[in-house]
């Protein structure tokens, strides 16, 4: 009996401690909400969201994020955009999501700039397609170091989309920046450098440099690079003619894509030069599932 009484006493003490802890969290939340810095408000909000609490707790977190965003905190504005676009599991409100995303982008949040650029590029999420706005935000994100935006800027300068001046030399510079990064966009940029050096677009033709970039992109798994390298071995263009390596690279280029046999894959050969010529921003965004 004494042991049971002690257990109940310990349980009551534990519950009281939990109640005190909850009260302290609420007190901290109210204090931070009223007079905290934007960083404090954002930090506490993220703690509340990480707790996977109920709707009231999420509401408190959103109030903190809004207070931080009003002080110009880009991460808080981006978190609100993500909550309103359904990423956080809440009710979807595209207008609010877009407004907070815009505010985060203006505040210099790099990923918000990328996301906003793609919204305008694709005309998604209730956002009208606006290539000029897409180009503006891609340029902002690229300057801030977003690799996908750097590669998109290469595409925009190559194609002249979005009112961006068509300039192969500038395209080459952006591709060179993104090709050197450890990023999923790099193999695509590496392939575009091959195209530039092989055709002399924005740079003097240099087959040796072109083939070095082609090999790099093929090794990284870019299917267009693998196909082109296979064809190069088949013809002996820039590399010694080697039919075995040609078959190997052509086979690799089919992995993970929709070509199922040599006959279907052979039909691509005639159209491949056009595929390369049209490998601009639209194809790139589609390939990334944007």
Phi, psi and omega in degrees: 000316180298322180295320179296319179298318179295322179296316180295322179297318179296321180296315179299319179296320179296316179296321178297320179294320178296319178298319178296318179298317179296320179296321179295322178297316179296318179297317179297318180298314181295319180296315181292321180297321183281319188220013183279167175283164178301321180295319178296316180298315179295317181298315180292321178300317181292328175296316180296318180292325180293338180283353179052049181279192182279186182297325179297319180293321177294323178297319178296318179298318181294325177297319177295317180296320179296320178297319179292318181297324178295339176269008177088019181278109185296320181295323178294316179297320180293320177298321177295319177300318180292324178293319182281340179270006176095355182294332180267006178087002180272190180287135183281129175222094187297324181295314179294319179301315181293321180296316179291325177296318177299316180295319179296319180296317179298325180285356176097013179286116189298313182293326176297321178297318178297312182297319180293321177300316180290327174302313179290324182295317184265347186064047186253166175060033181078006180268127178297146178292125184216098185292329179295316177293320178301313180297320180300313184283329173298319181294319178298314181292322179297317179296332179276356175105009178285116188296318181297325178290325177296318178292322177296322177296324174300315179296318182294319178290331179287324186260337184080014178291154175069020180076004177287133180302132178287116188209104182295328180292317177293321176302315180300318180297315181293319178298321181296321179295312184285330181294335183273357185269157173271084188207154181295340178282340188301316181300325178295316179296322178297319177296321179294328175293322174303311180303317182297310183287327181289321183264351183071046180260104181082005182198158177295140179303136182210095186294323181297314178294320179302313183292328177296317178291324179296316179296320180298315180293320180294316178298329181279354174102009179288118186294326178293321177294318180297318178296314182296321179294320176300316179294326178295317177294325180296321183264346186072037182262105179082352179216158176298141179296129183207104185290330178293314176294325177301311180297320181298313181289324177295323177294317179298325183294341179274341184298129175081001176240185195270006179277132188245344177208171184297328181295311179297318181295325179296329180294336179287334188302317183293328184267355187301319179303322177292323177301316178296315184296332183259018184276055182267201189297322183296314179297322181296314180296321179295319181298328180274358180074025180279000000 
